[in-house]
Amino acid sequence: MAKTKREYFNELKAIVSGDENLVAFIDHEIELLDKKNTAPRKPTEKQMENEKIKDYILAHLDHAMTVSEMLKGFLADYPTELSNQRVTAIVKQLVEDNSVVRTVEKRKAYFSVIA
């Protein structure tokens, strides 16, 4: 597995431990990496669209349905084209958020809103 930038900087720091200027430079670069990793990120356009789709699914899911049934039913009216894989991923997120329950009958997954 490839080494990260942080690992390279730490190795360089051990090698040049006698030169205060180089150690200070490496510490500064590691500090910049820390700052970059903790910067708050705003959601992407796709993530915001997925949130709208989640709300739409929750508003229209009135009984247990499969993803295919959702696509042929109320999601057929959705303004953008939705794939089975995308809806499956979104419904899985709703299950993880405890907004939707997943039940399996005869090897088919059905999803319904938690009452």
CYANA upper distance limits for C-alpha pairs under 8 A (distance plus 0.5 A):
  3 LYS  CA      7 GLU  CA      6.58
  3 LYS  CA      8 TYR  CA      7.34
  4 THR  CA      8 TYR  CA      6.96
  5 LYS  CA      9 PHE  CA      6.72
  6 ARG  CA     10 ASN  CA      6.69
  6 ARG  CA     30 ILE  CA      6.87
  6 ARG  CA     33 LEU  CA      8.05
  7 GLU  CA     11 GLU  CA      6.74
  8 TYR  CA     12 LEU  CA      6.66
  9 PHE  CA     13 LYS  CA      6.53
  9 PHE  CA     26 ILE  CA      6.66
  9 PHE  CA     29 GLU  CA      8.41
  9 PHE  CA     30 ILE  CA      7.64
 10 ASN  CA     14 ALA  CA      6.86
 10 ASN  CA     26 ILE  CA      8.39
 11 GLU  CA     15 ILE  CA      6.87
 12 LEU  CA     16 VAL  CA      6.64
 12 LEU  CA     26 ILE  CA      8.34
 13 LYS  CA     17 SER  CA      6.17
 13 LYS  CA     22 LEU  CA      8.18
 13 LYS  CA     23 VAL  CA      6.29
 13 LYS  CA     26 ILE  CA      7.02
 16 VAL  CA     22 LEU  CA      7.31
 16 VAL  CA     23 VAL  CA      7.34
 17 SER  CA     23 VAL  CA      6.84
 19 ASP  CA     23 VAL  CA      6.80
 20 GLU  CA     24 ALA  CA      6.53
 21 ASN  CA     25 PHE  CA      6.69
 22 LEU  CA     26 ILE  CA      6.65
 23 VAL  CA     27 ASP  CA      6.56
 24 ALA  CA     28 HIS  CA      6.64
 25 PHE  CA     29 GLU  CA      6.82
 26 ILE  CA     30 ILE  CA      6.70
 27 ASP  CA     31 GLU  CA      6.61
 28 HIS  CA     32 LEU  CA      6.76
 29 GLU  CA     33 LEU  CA      6.85
 30 ILE  CA     34 ASP  CA      6.81
 31 GLU  CA     35 LYS  CA      6.75
 32 LEU  CA     36 LYS  CA      6.62
 33 LEU  CA     37 ASN  CA      6.74
 34 ASP  CA     38 THR  CA      6.93
 35 LYS  CA     39 ALA  CA      6.74
 43 PRO  CA     47 GLN  CA      6.35
 43 PRO  CA     48 MET  CA      6.94
 44 THR  CA     48 MET  CA      6.85
 45 GLU  CA     49 GLU  CA      6.74
 46 LYS  CA     50 ASN  CA      6.62
 47 GLN  CA     51 GLU  CA      6.83
 48 MET  CA     52 LYS  CA      7.08
 49 GLU  CA     53 ILE  CA      6.85
 50 ASN  CA     54 LYS  CA      6.66
 50 ASN  CA     90 ILE  CA      7.45
 51 GLU  CA     55 ASP  CA      6.85
 52 LYS  CA     56 TYR  CA      6.69
 53 ILE  CA     57 ILE  CA      6.60
 53 ILE  CA     90 ILE  CA      8.38
 54 LYS  CA     58 LEU  CA      6.68
 54 LYS  CA     90 ILE  CA      7.20
 54 LYS  CA     91 VAL  CA      8.01
 54 LYS  CA     94 LEU  CA      7.78
 55 ASP  CA     59 ALA  CA      6.61
 56 TYR  CA     60 HIS  CA      6.73
 57 ILE  CA     61 LEU  CA      6.19
 57 ILE  CA     75 LEU  CA      8.35
 58 LEU  CA     99 SER  CA      8.48
 58 LEU  CA    113 VAL  CA      7.29
 60 HIS  CA     74 PHE  CA      7.34
 61 LEU  CA     65 MET  CA      8.21
 61 LEU  CA    112 SER  CA      7.04
 61 LEU  CA    113 VAL  CA      7.08
 62 ASP  CA    112 SER  CA      7.69
 62 ASP  CA    113 VAL  CA      7.68
 63 HIS  CA    112 SER  CA      6.23
 63 HIS  CA    113 VAL  CA      8.02
 64 ALA  CA    110 TYR  CA      6.04
 64 ALA  CA    111 PHE  CA      5.60
 64 ALA  CA    112 SER  CA      4.92
 64 ALA  CA    113 VAL  CA      8.31
 65 MET  CA     69 GLU  CA      6.40
 65 MET  CA     70 MET  CA      6.91
 65 MET  CA    110 TYR  CA      5.47
 65 MET  CA    111 PHE  CA      5.84
 65 MET  CA    112 SER  CA      7.12
 66 THR  CA     70 MET  CA      6.80
 66 THR  CA    108 LYS  CA      7.91
 66 THR  CA    109 ALA  CA      6.47
 66 THR  CA    110 TYR  CA      5.13
 66 THR  CA    111 PHE  CA      6.62
 67 VAL  CA     71 LEU  CA      6.76
 67 VAL  CA     84 ASN  CA      7.35
 67 VAL  CA     87 VAL  CA      7.32
 67 VAL  CA     88 THR  CA      6.90
 67 VAL  CA    110 TYR  CA      8.11
 67 VAL  CA    111 PHE  CA      8.27
 68 SER  CA     72 LYS  CA      6.75
 68 SER  CA     84 ASN  CA      7.37
 69 GLU  CA     73 GLY  CA      6.26
 70 MET  CA     74 PHE  CA      6.39
 70 MET  CA     75 LEU  CA      6.23
 70 MET  CA     76 ALA  CA      8.38
 71 LEU  CA     75 LEU  CA      5.24
 71 LEU  CA     76 ALA  CA      6.08
 71 LEU  CA     82 LEU  CA      8.12
 71 LEU  CA     84 ASN  CA      7.87
 72 LYS  CA     76 ALA  CA      6.00
 73 GLY  CA     77 ASP  CA      8.38
 74 PHE  CA     78 TYR  CA      7.87
 75 LEU  CA     82 LEU  CA      8.33
 82 LEU  CA     86 ARG  CA      7.14
 82 LEU  CA     87 VAL  CA      7.33
 83 SER  CA     87 VAL  CA      6.85
 84 ASN  CA     88 THR  CA      6.54
 85 GLN  CA     89 ALA  CA      6.72
 86 ARG  CA     90 ILE  CA      6.75
 87 VAL  CA     91 VAL  CA      6.50
 88 THR  CA     92 LYS  CA      6.55
 89 ALA  CA     93 GLN  CA      6.88
 90 ILE  CA     94 LEU  CA      6.93
 91 VAL  CA     95 VAL  CA      6.75
 91 VAL  CA    100 VAL  CA      8.06
 91 VAL  CA    111 PHE  CA      8.46
 92 LYS  CA     96 GLU  CA      6.78
 93 GLN  CA     97 ASP  CA      6.67
 94 LEU  CA     98 ASN  CA      6.76
 94 LEU  CA     99 SER  CA      5.79
 94 LEU  CA    100 VAL  CA      6.03
 95 VAL  CA     99 SER  CA      6.38
 95 VAL  CA    100 VAL  CA      5.29
 95 VAL  CA    101 VAL  CA      6.25
 95 VAL  CA    102 ARG  CA      7.34
 98 ASN  CA    114 ILE  CA      8.07
 99 SER  CA    113 VAL  CA      6.72
 99 SER  CA    114 ILE  CA      6.43
100 VAL  CA    111 PHE  CA      6.92
100 VAL  CA    112 SER  CA      6.00
100 VAL  CA    113 VAL  CA      4.95
100 VAL  CA    114 ILE  CA      5.85
101 VAL  CA    111 PHE  CA      6.13
101 VAL  CA    112 SER  CA      5.96
101 VAL  CA    113 VAL  CA      6.69
101 VAL  CA    114 ILE  CA      6.50
102 ARG  CA    109 ALA  CA      6.97
102 ARG  CA    110 TYR  CA      6.18
102 ARG  CA    111 PHE  CA      5.19
102 ARG  CA    112 SER  CA      7.30
103 THR  CA    109 ALA  CA      6.20
103 THR  CA    110 TYR  CA      5.69
103 THR  CA    111 PHE  CA      6.90
104 VAL  CA    108 LYS  CA      5.83
104 VAL  CA    109 ALA  CA      4.98
104 VAL  CA    110 TYR  CA      6.52
105 GLU  CA    109 ALA  CA      7.10
105 GLU  CA    110 TYR  CA      7.99
